[in-house]
Amino acid sequence: MTNTCTSLMKLHMLCYVCLVIIFAAKSDAVNSITASEIKREVEVNKYVLVLFMNGNSETNRAAEEVLSKIETPDLYDQEVVRVTCRDRNLAASLGVISYPQLMFYRSQVPAMYDGELAAPAVQSWLEQAREVNLQTLDDTSFEHLTQASTGATTGDWLVMFYKDSCPEYLPALEGAGVLIRQKTNVAKVNVEESPETAERFHVQDCPTTYLFHHGKMYGYISQTSSEVYRVKSLVSFATSWYKNVEGARVPAIPTAFDKLTESIANYLKKNLQSPEGGNFLLIGGTVLAVIAFIVAVVVATCSRNAKKTVKED
């Protein structure tokens, strides 16, 4: 009887240990989901850590193991959801050009991780990445917040001008913001929604990025062409590499008269470059000559009247 009880107790203990092992393995498991499922996850969860993978290489498997070891930092108010994804279209839309790649959503805003794929390094980065750093600027708020033309008290600003057709560069900027937020503000400007600001800085390409520092603006240039919009390259530029770029004075906010003269200049330039530019130049020259003649007559008349008044006195 005693032997039977002992055997049952051992069997019970063995089952308990097996259940513990199975539960632990399940708790560390990372789900692989689709692009549409990721969209739902980031809508309902504040923090979603996504590992983008391509293929089944040893590097991908090692990265997935790292992801399974990541824990929610103590200061977070919600759990970090960990998932993997193999959707290359979604990855490309976020600026992913190599695999495996970690992307961390905070309140639906993705930040690209560009560090060592090791659990301690990722865990340390998560401690810094809790808050969204990327600010949104527009025609009404740009100068007020940045004080770019005065180089005043709000500090340095790394600003990306973009369009809805090229949003894939923003996660790298947000990733850079995680690392430089103590010294530099990061922001985005949608040029299609902020035409006046885009015109002020003569933005032509998508994206265009400037560092605003002490009343000067430095156009973003990466150290290597293959690393144009990577986190490390943006961080390097914002912290030191900008010194290798010639800075330009930040243009002042254009007045109504500035806008009028510029619109006239653009109109003249456009018409002079047209096939009928010769005729336009002839007509425009004639009009200007007539205006100049009228102004000269008015000035001469006023001058004679002034002299006549003086003699009478």
DOTIKOL-759987 format. One line per field, with one value per residue: z, y, x of N, C-alpha, C in turn; residue in one letter. Coordinates in nm, 3 decimals. Layout:
<rs>
n.zz <- Z_...
n.yy <- Y_...
n.xx <- X_...
ca.zz <- Z_...
ca.yy <- Y_...
ca.xx <- X_...
c.zz <- Z_...
c.yy <- Y_...
c.xx <- X_...
code <- A_...
</rs>
This chain:
<rs>
n.zz <- 0.000_0.084_-0.104_-0.330_-0.285_-0.275_-0.536_-0.671_-0.578_-0.687_-0.957_-0.970_-0.909_-1.129_-1.338_-1.268_-1.296_-1.573_-1.668_-1.580_-1.734_-1.993_-1.978_-1.936_-2.173_-2.350_-2.266_-2.351_-2.618_-2.948_-3.157_-3.508_-3.737_-3.980_-4.206_-4.189_-3.945_-3.779_-3.802_-3.665_-3.412_-3.335_-3.313_-3.094_-2.891_-2.692_-2.698_-2.928_-3.036_-3.319_-3.510_-3.811_-4.053_-4.303_-4.475_-4.342_-4.205_-3.996_-3.863_-3.852_-3.689_-3.456_-3.391_-3.343_-3.114_-2.940_-2.931_-2.794_-2.537_-2.446_-2.208_-2.059_-1.975_-1.645_-1.613_-1.798_-1.877_-1.992_-2.120_-2.336_-2.652_-2.837_-3.159_-3.473_-3.823_-4.172_-4.390_-4.667_-4.806_-4.616_-4.452_-4.627_-4.656_-4.421_-4.432_-4.412_-4.508_-4.474_-4.322_-4.018_-3.876_-3.622_-3.519_-3.336_-3.214_-3.063_-2.937_-3.198_-3.350_-3.531_-3.444_-3.559_-3.478_-3.445_-3.348_-3.174_-3.215_-2.960_-2.650_-2.405_-2.515_-2.671_-2.469_-2.309_-2.489_-2.516_-2.271_-2.310_-2.515_-2.461_-2.488_-2.753_-2.978_-3.208_-3.339_-3.485_-3.723_-3.876_-4.106_-3.927_-3.682_-3.706_-3.689_-3.441_-3.260_-3.322_-3.341_-3.538_-3.706_-3.529_-3.361_-3.093_-2.775_-2.783_-2.858_-3.065_-3.381_-3.567_-3.866_-4.084_-4.405_-4.581_-4.798_-4.842_-5.012_-4.953_-4.687_-4.569_-4.454_-4.205_-3.971_-3.924_-3.856_-3.621_-3.473_-3.449_-3.295_-3.046_-2.948_-2.945_-2.806_-2.574_-2.644_-2.893_-3.077_-3.269_-3.570_-3.806_-4.124_-4.326_-4.650_-4.836_-4.688_-4.568_-4.738_-4.735_-4.556_-4.684_-4.918_-4.813_-4.734_-4.969_-5.053_-5.249_-5.300_-5.192_-4.925_-4.762_-4.541_-4.264_-4.025_-3.773_-3.619_-3.391_-3.536_-3.794_-4.084_-4.176_-4.441_-4.462_-4.501_-4.554_-4.438_-4.597_-4.908_-4.914_-4.669_-4.634_-4.513_-4.242_-3.897_-3.744_-3.913_-3.924_-3.655_-3.627_-3.802_-3.680_-3.438_-3.483_-3.750_-3.908_-3.899_-4.106_-4.316_-4.504_-4.341_-4.375_-4.344_-4.173_-4.353_-4.316_-4.201_-4.470_-4.573_-4.662_-4.878_-4.971_-5.061_-5.268_-5.450_-5.510_-5.631_-5.857_-5.981_-6.030_-6.206_-6.423_-6.492_-6.565_-6.792_-6.962_-7.025_-7.182_-7.510_-7.629_-7.527_-7.635_-7.745_-7.510_-7.367_-7.525_-7.505_-7.227_-7.184_-7.317_-7.165_-6.919_-6.997_-7.057_-6.803_-6.666_-6.802_-6.731_-6.454_-6.452_-6.564_-6.370_-6.148_-6.244_-6.279_-6.017_-5.907_-6.042_-5.952_-5.684_-5.683_-5.786_-5.584_-5.383_-5.492_-5.496_-5.224
n.yy <- -0.121_0.118_0.149_0.179_0.425_0.589_0.567_0.681_0.941_1.020_1.002_1.198_1.423_1.424_1.473_1.730_1.872_1.844_1.988_2.242_2.288_2.281_2.498_2.707_2.700_2.764_3.023_3.159_3.142_3.281_3.434_3.401_3.626_3.781_4.069_4.208_4.117_4.225_4.494_4.495_4.423_4.642_4.832_4.763_4.717_4.885_4.857_4.693_4.463_4.380_4.131_4.121_3.879_3.687_3.402_3.103_3.113_3.060_3.293_3.424_3.243_3.265_3.532_3.518_3.364_3.542_3.737_3.595_3.604_3.856_4.085_4.272_4.600_4.749_5.007_5.030_5.069_4.882_4.544_4.425_4.317_4.047_3.954_3.782_3.842_3.780_3.926_4.084_4.309_4.476_4.511_4.650_4.886_5.005_5.071_4.865_4.702_4.495_4.172_3.974_4.211_4.434_4.602_4.844_4.921_5.193_5.311_5.295_5.407_5.337_5.242_5.200_4.950_4.951_4.815_4.577_4.243_4.107_3.980_4.138_4.389_4.465_4.470_4.679_4.890_4.900_5.006_5.273_5.339_5.381_5.604_5.794_5.982_6.135_6.435_6.624_6.873_7.175_7.429_7.621_7.568_7.530_7.736_7.843_7.631_7.532_7.757_7.815_8.012_8.195_8.056_7.998_7.899_7.634_7.429_7.190_7.069_6.792_6.752_6.600_6.638_6.519_6.318_6.170_5.966_5.869_5.742_5.557_5.620_5.725_5.548_5.500_5.756_5.794_5.589_5.691_5.911_5.797_5.755_6.004_6.182_6.328_6.546_6.639_6.736_6.554_6.561_6.568_6.686_6.709_6.781_6.816_6.890_7.112_7.348_7.608_7.602_7.412_7.551_7.761_7.641_7.542_7.278_6.997_6.727_6.397_6.198_6.512_6.621_6.818_6.947_7.170_7.406_7.632_7.863_7.799_7.585_7.249_7.039_6.704_6.456_6.137_5.924_5.709_5.599_5.375_5.367_5.559_5.635_5.519_5.427_5.456_5.616_5.854_5.930_5.970_6.186_6.388_6.426_6.475_6.456_6.652_6.873_6.854_6.953_7.236_7.494_7.678_7.997_8.009_8.065_8.354_8.390_8.432_8.747_8.906_9.071_8.956_8.709_8.799_8.922_8.701_8.531_8.679_8.679_8.403_8.369_8.528_8.391_8.142_8.206_8.317_8.099_7.954_7.845_8.075_8.271_8.482_8.663_8.721_8.850_9.077_9.202_9.231_9.395_9.627_9.701_9.753_9.967_10.162_10.191_10.288_10.530_10.666_10.686_10.848_11.086_11.158_11.199_11.411_11.610_11.644_11.743_11.991_12.124_12.140_12.310_12.542_12.607_12.675_12.910_13.085_13.116
n.xx <- 0.083_0.191_0.396_0.244_0.115_0.335_0.426_0.212_0.229_0.473_0.411_0.216_0.369_0.543_0.366_0.287_0.527_0.563_0.342_0.411_0.640_0.530_0.354_0.532_0.675_0.473_0.413_0.637_0.618_0.602_0.376_0.318_0.202_-0.023_-0.017_-0.262_-0.351_-0.159_-0.226_-0.469_-0.375_-0.214_-0.404_-0.556_-0.376_-0.140_0.138_0.332_0.558_0.726_0.878_1.021_1.070_1.243_1.244_1.403_1.645_1.936_1.995_1.747_1.606_1.752_1.701_1.427_1.428_1.548_1.346_1.150_1.244_1.214_1.092_0.822_0.899_0.929_0.817_0.616_0.269_0.110_0.114_0.375_0.312_0.432_0.522_0.575_0.636_0.602_0.541_0.640_0.565_0.442_0.662_0.836_0.692_0.745_1.003_1.188_1.478_1.648_1.679_1.676_1.438_1.352_1.058_0.893_0.585_0.430_0.143_0.041_0.242_0.525_0.860_1.185_1.421_1.768_1.988_2.199_2.093_2.026_1.909_1.964_2.040_1.815_1.623_1.718_1.690_1.414_1.346_1.401_1.232_0.965_0.790_0.636_0.829_0.824_0.714_0.443_0.444_0.314_0.192_0.096_0.213_0.488_0.700_0.640_0.684_0.943_1.106_1.287_1.407_1.510_1.672_1.624_1.502_1.403_1.568_1.759_1.632_1.543_1.407_1.182_1.062_0.792_0.580_0.252_0.302_0.550_0.595_0.758_0.998_0.968_0.960_1.235_1.322_1.177_1.291_1.549_1.487_1.436_1.692_1.816_1.667_1.715_1.868_1.789_1.503_1.265_1.078_0.803_0.686_0.416_0.425_0.225_0.011_0.103_0.177_0.288_0.504_0.660_0.720_0.861_1.101_1.187_1.128_1.166_1.223_1.122_1.189_1.280_1.523_1.613_1.846_1.790_1.976_2.088_1.992_2.062_2.033_2.084_2.126_2.031_2.271_2.387_2.655_2.716_2.590_2.426_2.313_2.119_1.860_1.872_1.860_2.101_2.252_2.102_2.114_2.390_2.426_2.269_2.398_2.672_2.775_2.661_2.822_2.995_2.862_2.773_2.618_2.310_2.152_1.845_1.556_1.351_1.010_0.797_0.664_0.348_0.403_0.640_0.543_0.378_0.558_0.717_0.532_0.472_0.722_0.750_0.539_0.619_0.854_0.753_0.599_0.788_0.937_0.772_0.648_0.549_0.705_0.858_0.670_0.534_0.734_0.771_0.520_0.507_0.729_0.648_0.424_0.549_0.711_0.519_0.405_0.628_0.664_0.429_0.464_0.693_0.592_0.403_0.569_0.727_0.532_0.441_0.673_0.707_0.479_0.536_0.762_0.644_0.470_0.648_0.771_0.554_0.511
ca.zz <- 0.000_0.093_-0.234_-0.426_-0.256_-0.315_-0.683_-0.715_-0.548_-0.787_-1.083_-0.960_-0.918_-1.267_-1.419_-1.233_-1.360_-1.717_-1.692_-1.562_-1.851_-2.108_-1.960_-1.956_-2.317_-2.416_-2.234_-2.425_-2.762_-3.021_-3.268_-3.640_-3.785_-4.110_-4.203_-4.141_-3.802_-3.711_-3.797_-3.554_-3.286_-3.295_-3.284_-2.963_-2.792_-2.693_-2.731_-3.010_-3.086_-3.436_-3.572_-3.952_-4.096_-4.442_-4.484_-4.219_-4.178_-3.857_-3.808_-3.821_-3.575_-3.337_-3.359_-3.285_-2.977_-2.864_-2.910_-2.692_-2.405_-2.411_-2.106_-2.051_-1.873_-1.526_-1.622_-1.896_-1.818_-2.055_-2.163_-2.472_-2.734_-2.924_-3.273_-3.590_-3.948_-4.292_-4.500_-4.718_-4.847_-4.496_-4.410_-4.717_-4.630_-4.298_-4.455_-4.385_-4.626_-4.441_-4.224_-3.944_-3.837_-3.517_-3.529_-3.211_-3.220_-2.941_-2.976_-3.344_-3.415_-3.535_-3.431_-3.608_-3.392_-3.529_-3.261_-3.170_-3.189_-2.841_-2.553_-2.317_-2.592_-2.704_-2.344_-2.270_-2.584_-2.482_-2.155_-2.360_-2.628_-2.415_-2.536_-2.892_-2.983_-3.332_-3.334_-3.613_-3.743_-3.995_-4.135_-3.812_-3.562_-3.730_-3.631_-3.299_-3.180_-3.347_-3.335_-3.623_-3.762_-3.423_-3.288_-2.953_-2.657_-2.791_-2.888_-3.203_-3.440_-3.687_-3.926_-4.213_-4.490_-4.653_-4.857_-4.815_-5.103_-4.905_-4.540_-4.520_-4.388_-4.073_-3.860_-3.896_-3.785_-3.485_-3.406_-3.413_-3.187_-2.919_-2.904_-2.935_-2.753_-2.466_-2.698_-3.021_-3.108_-3.403_-3.615_-3.947_-4.187_-4.449_-4.738_-4.907_-4.595_-4.521_-4.857_-4.707_-4.496_-4.790_-5.008_-4.738_-4.732_-5.106_-5.053_-5.380_-5.296_-5.084_-4.823_-4.742_-4.396_-4.218_-3.883_-3.738_-3.506_-3.367_-3.642_-3.925_-4.126_-4.238_-4.519_-4.423_-4.591_-4.482_-4.465_-4.707_-4.985_-4.885_-4.535_-4.636_-4.406_-4.136_-3.765_-3.704_-3.998_-3.879_-3.524_-3.651_-3.862_-3.585_-3.324_-3.517_-3.892_-3.971_-3.902_-4.235_-4.416_-4.494_-4.292_-4.437_-4.255_-4.185_-4.412_-4.231_-4.246_-4.576_-4.553_-4.774_-4.992_-5.022_-5.135_-5.390_-5.544_-5.555_-5.724_-5.983_-6.041_-6.082_-6.323_-6.533_-6.531_-6.634_-6.924_-7.045_-7.067_-7.270_-7.653_-7.664_-7.439_-7.706_-7.748_-7.373_-7.330_-7.597_-7.444_-7.091_-7.192_-7.356_-7.048_-6.821_-7.049_-7.038_-6.659_-6.631_-6.857_-6.648_-6.325_-6.475_-6.583_-6.239_-6.064_-6.298_-6.249_-5.873_-5.881_-6.089_-5.862_-5.556_-5.707_-5.806_-5.451_-5.309_-5.546_-5.453_-5.081
ca.yy <- 0.000_0.233_0.161_0.231_0.568_0.657_0.570_0.778_1.074_1.048_1.024_1.329_1.525_1.423_1.542_1.872_1.928_1.849_2.099_2.366_2.304_2.312_2.634_2.800_2.703_2.835_3.164_3.217_3.127_3.405_3.405_3.456_3.677_3.847_4.215_4.253_4.086_4.326_4.615_4.481_4.420_4.776_4.912_4.727_4.709_5.005_4.820_4.572_4.445_4.293_4.086_4.088_3.776_3.643_3.274_3.026_3.106_3.050_3.428_3.447_3.160_3.323_3.654_3.477_3.321_3.666_3.798_3.518_3.632_3.996_4.106_4.407_4.681_4.781_5.136_5.025_5.053_4.766_4.440_4.431_4.202_4.009_3.875_3.781_3.862_3.754_4.002_4.171_4.438_4.557_4.545_4.753_5.011_5.059_5.100_4.750_4.663_4.375_4.086_4.009_4.353_4.463_4.726_4.857_5.013_5.256_5.388_5.283_5.474_5.241_5.286_5.097_4.916_4.938_4.774_4.435_4.155_4.027_4.012_4.252_4.513_4.498_4.504_4.813_4.986_4.913_5.095_5.410_5.359_5.373_5.716_5.837_6.103_6.209_6.539_6.665_7.018_7.220_7.571_7.706_7.537_7.507_7.838_7.859_7.525_7.514_7.885_7.783_8.128_8.270_7.970_8.031_7.814_7.500_7.329_7.146_6.995_6.710_6.756_6.535_6.680_6.399_6.311_6.044_5.865_5.819_5.739_5.446_5.669_5.776_5.462_5.521_5.883_5.769_5.510_5.784_5.995_5.725_5.762_6.142_6.267_6.414_6.665_6.684_6.705_6.500_6.599_6.545_6.784_6.662_6.899_6.830_6.955_7.235_7.402_7.731_7.562_7.346_7.655_7.840_7.570_7.497_7.132_6.940_6.580_6.324_6.302_6.609_6.629_6.924_6.969_7.312_7.419_7.769_7.956_7.751_7.458_7.161_6.936_6.570_6.375_6.022_5.897_5.612_5.604_5.259_5.382_5.693_5.655_5.419_5.491_5.494_5.726_5.974_5.966_6.022_6.318_6.484_6.447_6.526_6.458_6.774_6.971_6.840_7.012_7.381_7.539_7.797_8.069_7.969_8.175_8.412_8.366_8.530_8.841_8.908_9.132_8.855_8.611_8.863_8.937_8.568_8.479_8.753_8.627_8.269_8.385_8.575_8.284_8.039_8.252_8.339_7.968_7.893_7.868_8.213_8.357_8.603_8.756_8.765_8.945_9.202_9.266_9.271_9.511_9.744_9.740_9.813_10.097_10.253_10.220_10.372_10.663_10.730_10.720_10.962_11.205_11.193_11.253_11.543_11.702_11.674_11.825_12.127_12.183_12.171_12.430_12.655_12.642_12.739_13.045_13.166_13.148
ca.xx <- 0.000_0.283_0.462_0.145_0.097_0.458_0.426_0.112_0.280_0.577_0.342_0.152_0.475_0.591_0.264_0.293_0.646_0.536_0.251_0.487_0.726_0.445_0.303_0.643_0.704_0.363_0.420_0.746_0.594_0.574_0.287_0.346_0.074_-0.023_-0.020_-0.394_-0.357_-0.076_-0.306_-0.565_-0.301_-0.168_-0.522_-0.611_-0.269_-0.055_0.276_0.344_0.694_0.715_1.001_1.003_1.164_1.234_1.312_1.421_1.788_1.976_1.986_1.606_1.569_1.817_1.628_1.299_1.457_1.569_1.215_1.077_1.301_1.190_0.990_0.767_0.968_0.848_0.749_0.508_0.137_0.048_0.207_0.427_0.273_0.545_0.477_0.661_0.562_0.681_0.482_0.746_0.505_0.429_0.798_0.887_0.621_0.801_1.144_1.274_1.556_1.724_1.611_1.554_1.427_1.254_0.981_0.818_0.472_0.380_0.023_0.031_0.355_0.636_0.999_1.277_1.535_1.886_2.097_2.234_1.979_2.053_1.805_1.995_2.041_1.676_1.555_1.763_1.631_1.271_1.336_1.408_1.140_0.825_0.711_0.652_0.910_0.801_0.611_0.387_0.444_0.243_0.211_0.061_0.291_0.630_0.788_0.607_0.745_1.086_1.177_1.401_1.475_1.575_1.765_1.597_1.513_1.344_1.670_1.777_1.520_1.566_1.273_1.167_0.951_0.754_0.447_0.182_0.355_0.680_0.596_0.839_1.119_0.935_1.002_1.377_1.332_1.128_1.394_1.657_1.437_1.452_1.830_1.868_1.560_1.763_1.933_1.732_1.364_1.242_0.944_0.768_0.598_0.355_0.432_0.098_-0.080_0.169_0.244_0.364_0.631_0.737_0.769_0.960_1.229_1.213_1.128_1.136_1.234_1.054_1.179_1.388_1.543_1.704_1.872_1.788_2.069_2.138_1.955_2.105_1.974_2.182_2.060_2.075_2.353_2.439_2.795_2.723_2.466_2.341_2.256_2.061_1.763_1.883_1.861_2.237_2.295_2.032_2.170_2.523_2.414_2.213_2.487_2.806_2.809_2.610_2.931_3.062_2.773_2.766_2.488_2.250_2.062_1.705_1.479_1.247_0.872_0.769_0.554_0.252_0.470_0.733_0.465_0.330_0.670_0.760_0.432_0.491_0.845_0.721_0.452_0.702_0.945_0.675_0.558_0.906_0.986_0.673_0.675_0.513_0.782_0.900_0.557_0.506_0.838_0.744_0.402_0.542_0.818_0.568_0.344_0.639_0.753_0.407_0.395_0.743_0.637_0.326_0.526_0.783_0.508_0.345_0.677_0.764_0.421_0.445_0.792_0.678_0.380_0.605_0.844_0.553_0.418_0.757_0.789_0.441_0.533
c.zz <- 0.000_-0.039_-0.339_-0.409_-0.300_-0.466_-0.735_-0.692_-0.649_-0.923_-1.085_-0.975_-1.059_-1.358_-1.395_-1.301_-1.511_-1.751_-1.679_-1.684_-1.973_-2.099_-1.985_-2.104_-2.392_-2.391_-2.311_-2.576_-2.823_-3.143_-3.397_-3.701_-3.916_-4.094_-4.148_-3.992_-3.722_-3.698_-3.682_-3.419_-3.241_-3.266_-3.142_-2.853_-2.805_-2.739_-2.807_-3.069_-3.196_-3.487_-3.715_-3.994_-4.241_-4.456_-4.347_-4.186_-4.029_-3.788_-3.769_-3.698_-3.446_-3.294_-3.295_-3.141_-2.887_-2.832_-2.800_-2.550_-2.358_-2.312_-2.108_-1.942_-1.761_-1.541_-1.723_-1.826_-1.883_-2.098_-2.308_-2.545_-2.832_-3.035_-3.381_-3.715_-4.066_-4.415_-4.549_-4.764_-4.728_-4.449_-4.495_-4.690_-4.503_-4.311_-4.426_-4.513_-4.600_-4.330_-4.141_-3.897_-3.732_-3.540_-3.405_-3.225_-3.079_-2.982_-3.127_-3.420_-3.412_-3.521_-3.473_-3.508_-3.480_-3.446_-3.269_-3.139_-3.081_-2.733_-2.462_-2.391_-2.625_-2.580_-2.297_-2.361_-2.552_-2.363_-2.200_-2.456_-2.589_-2.477_-2.684_-2.893_-3.101_-3.317_-3.475_-3.619_-3.870_-4.012_-4.013_-3.692_-3.582_-3.659_-3.482_-3.213_-3.199_-3.322_-3.422_-3.670_-3.657_-3.347_-3.138_-2.861_-2.671_-2.830_-3.036_-3.249_-3.564_-3.751_-4.063_-4.284_-4.583_-4.717_-4.818_-4.902_-5.056_-4.752_-4.482_-4.447_-4.244_-3.958_-3.824_-3.819_-3.641_-3.406_-3.364_-3.295_-3.050_-2.861_-2.883_-2.866_-2.641_-2.518_-2.821_-3.034_-3.248_-3.442_-3.762_-3.993_-4.317_-4.545_-4.816_-4.819_-4.543_-4.635_-4.830_-4.647_-4.599_-4.885_-4.940_-4.743_-4.867_-5.115_-5.188_-5.374_-5.177_-5.046_-4.832_-4.592_-4.363_-4.067_-3.861_-3.609_-3.500_-3.485_-3.780_-3.955_-4.206_-4.310_-4.488_-4.535_-4.508_-4.521_-4.580_-4.777_-4.954_-4.750_-4.523_-4.522_-4.314_-4.004_-3.729_-3.785_-3.956_-3.745_-3.542_-3.708_-3.759_-3.471_-3.363_-3.667_-3.963_-3.983_-4.032_-4.349_-4.396_-4.452_-4.362_-4.334_-4.279_-4.244_-4.318_-4.286_-4.350_-4.541_-4.672_-4.898_-5.056_-5.110_-5.269_-5.493_-5.597_-5.655_-5.860_-6.056_-6.102_-6.206_-6.445_-6.585_-6.611_-6.775_-7.017_-7.099_-7.161_-7.416_-7.697_-7.580_-7.504_-7.709_-7.610_-7.329_-7.396_-7.533_-7.304_-7.091_-7.226_-7.238_-6.944_-6.865_-7.030_-6.892_-6.616_-6.680_-6.771_-6.514_-6.340_-6.491_-6.450_-6.151_-6.111_-6.264_-6.103_-5.839_-5.922_-5.995_-5.729_-5.570_-5.718_-5.671_-5.371_-5.357_-5.497_-5.307_-5.067
c.yy <- 0.126_0.257_0.221_0.381_0.647_0.672_0.673_0.920_1.114_1.079_1.160_1.441_1.536_1.496_1.693_1.940_1.943_1.967_2.233_2.394_2.346_2.455_2.737_2.813_2.780_2.984_3.234_3.210_3.261_3.370_3.470_3.498_3.751_3.999_4.268_4.227_4.184_4.456_4.610_4.485_4.560_4.868_4.887_4.720_4.830_4.973_4.688_4.568_4.339_4.258_4.045_3.991_3.741_3.513_3.208_3.008_3.096_3.186_3.462_3.368_3.215_3.450_3.623_3.430_3.442_3.731_3.727_3.548_3.775_4.006_4.251_4.485_4.725_4.908_5.137_5.003_4.941_4.668_4.464_4.302_4.173_3.918_3.876_3.796_3.839_3.827_4.106_4.306_4.531_4.602_4.658_4.887_5.080_5.087_4.987_4.709_4.541_4.300_4.011_4.154_4.369_4.598_4.732_4.964_5.061_5.344_5.404_5.353_5.380_5.307_5.170_5.077_4.889_4.903_4.626_4.351_4.054_4.074_4.130_4.386_4.558_4.541_4.644_4.920_5.008_5.006_5.241_5.443_5.363_5.483_5.745_5.970_6.194_6.306_6.575_6.817_7.052_7.370_7.660_7.684_7.532_7.610_7.855_7.756_7.517_7.640_7.877_7.906_8.211_8.188_7.986_7.909_7.671_7.392_7.294_7.065_6.921_6.689_6.691_6.587_6.563_6.416_6.179_5.931_5.810_5.816_5.636_5.490_5.711_5.682_5.476_5.651_5.868_5.686_5.595_5.871_5.929_5.749_5.905_6.236_6.359_6.546_6.724_6.642_6.646_6.527_6.568_6.655_6.723_6.781_6.921_6.900_7.087_7.299_7.526_7.698_7.494_7.447_7.738_7.775_7.505_7.344_7.079_6.787_6.523_6.202_6.401_6.630_6.736_6.913_7.119_7.330_7.561_7.863_7.917_7.617_7.378_7.048_6.799_6.499_6.259_6.000_5.799_5.608_5.489_5.270_5.513_5.716_5.533_5.493_5.541_5.613_5.857_6.024_6.030_6.164_6.422_6.517_6.507_6.544_6.585_6.880_6.965_6.901_7.163_7.424_7.665_7.866_8.026_8.085_8.223_8.375_8.471_8.617_8.833_8.968_9.034_8.753_8.669_8.872_8.802_8.509_8.548_8.700_8.490_8.275_8.430_8.465_8.177_8.082_8.276_8.208_7.897_7.920_8.010_8.313_8.487_8.707_8.811_8.870_9.080_9.277_9.316_9.392_9.638_9.795_9.809_9.951_10.201_10.292_10.314_10.515_10.737_10.773_10.842_11.091_11.251_11.257_11.392_11.647_11.742_11.764_11.969_12.197_12.225_12.297_12.556_12.703_12.717_12.884_13.136_13.208_13.256
c.xx <- 0.087_0.352_0.368_0.125_0.218_0.465_0.328_0.160_0.387_0.515_0.276_0.254_0.528_0.494_0.268_0.412_0.625_0.445_0.323_0.574_0.646_0.394_0.412_0.677_0.598_0.372_0.530_0.723_0.557_0.491_0.337_0.214_0.091_-0.027_-0.152_-0.409_-0.271_-0.152_-0.404_-0.493_-0.262_-0.285_-0.574_-0.505_-0.177_0.086_0.278_0.485_0.691_0.855_0.971_1.113_1.140_1.313_1.326_1.569_1.815_1.966_1.843_1.563_1.630_1.744_1.494_1.317_1.480_1.435_1.137_1.124_1.272_1.073_0.942_0.840_0.873_0.766_0.634_0.375_0.056_0.155_0.253_0.388_0.386_0.494_0.586_0.574_0.656_0.624_0.583_0.690_0.490_0.567_0.855_0.821_0.670_0.951_1.240_1.345_1.642_1.653_1.715_1.558_1.318_1.189_0.890_0.711_0.439_0.263_0.015_0.144_0.475_0.772_1.088_1.391_1.655_2.009_2.124_2.111_2.017_1.957_1.842_1.990_1.899_1.600_1.591_1.702_1.483_1.251_1.332_1.294_0.993_0.738_0.739_0.726_0.874_0.685_0.565_0.381_0.368_0.265_0.187_0.153_0.441_0.718_0.765_0.680_0.897_1.167_1.304_1.477_1.547_1.678_1.749_1.599_1.461_1.443_1.679_1.656_1.569_1.429_1.275_1.042_0.917_0.617_0.382_0.236_0.490_0.686_0.692_0.966_1.093_0.974_1.149_1.397_1.285_1.228_1.512_1.615_1.449_1.591_1.881_1.771_1.606_1.820_1.863_1.586_1.356_1.097_0.928_0.676_0.546_0.344_0.303_-0.005_-0.024_0.247_0.329_0.501_0.720_0.797_0.878_1.098_1.263_1.224_1.083_1.130_1.159_1.139_1.295_1.401_1.647_1.724_1.876_1.866_2.122_2.113_2.001_2.039_2.078_2.108_2.118_2.151_2.408_2.584_2.813_2.588_2.372_2.271_2.178_1.962_1.761_1.898_2.001_2.286_2.230_2.087_2.307_2.518_2.370_2.309_2.623_2.830_2.762_2.719_3.009_2.981_2.770_2.626_2.441_2.161_1.919_1.626_1.369_1.109_0.836_0.649_0.459_0.317_0.569_0.659_0.418_0.443_0.717_0.662_0.443_0.614_0.823_0.635_0.531_0.794_0.872_0.640_0.676_0.961_0.889_0.708_0.644_0.590_0.825_0.791_0.526_0.606_0.814_0.629_0.436_0.634_0.744_0.487_0.431_0.686_0.645_0.394_0.507_0.721_0.535_0.383_0.616_0.704_0.451_0.450_0.716_0.658_0.422_0.562_0.769_0.580_0.443_0.688_0.758_0.500_0.524_0.777_0.678_0.456_0.641
code <- M_T_N_T_C_T_S_L_M_K_L_H_M_L_C_Y_V_C_L_V_I_I_F_A_A_K_S_D_A_V_N_S_I_T_A_S_E_I_K_R_E_V_E_V_N_K_Y_V_L_V_L_F_M_N_G_N_S_E_T_N_R_A_A_E_E_V_L_S_K_I_E_T_P_D_L_Y_D_Q_E_V_V_R_V_T_C_R_D_R_N_L_A_A_S_L_G_V_I_S_Y_P_Q_L_M_F_Y_R_S_Q_V_P_A_M_Y_D_G_E_L_A_A_P_A_V_Q_S_W_L_E_Q_A_R_E_V_N_L_Q_T_L_D_D_T_S_F_E_H_L_T_Q_A_S_T_G_A_T_T_G_D_W_L_V_M_F_Y_K_D_S_C_P_E_Y_L_P_A_L_E_G_A_G_V_L_I_R_Q_K_T_N_V_A_K_V_N_V_E_E_S_P_E_T_A_E_R_F_H_V_Q_D_C_P_T_T_Y_L_F_H_H_G_K_M_Y_G_Y_I_S_Q_T_S_S_E_V_Y_R_V_K_S_L_V_S_F_A_T_S_W_Y_K_N_V_E_G_A_R_V_P_A_I_P_T_A_F_D_K_L_T_E_S_I_A_N_Y_L_K_K_N_L_Q_S_P_E_G_G_N_F_L_L_I_G_G_T_V_L_A_V_I_A_F_I_V_A_V_V_V_A_T_C_S_R_N_A_K_K_T_V_K_E_D
</rs>
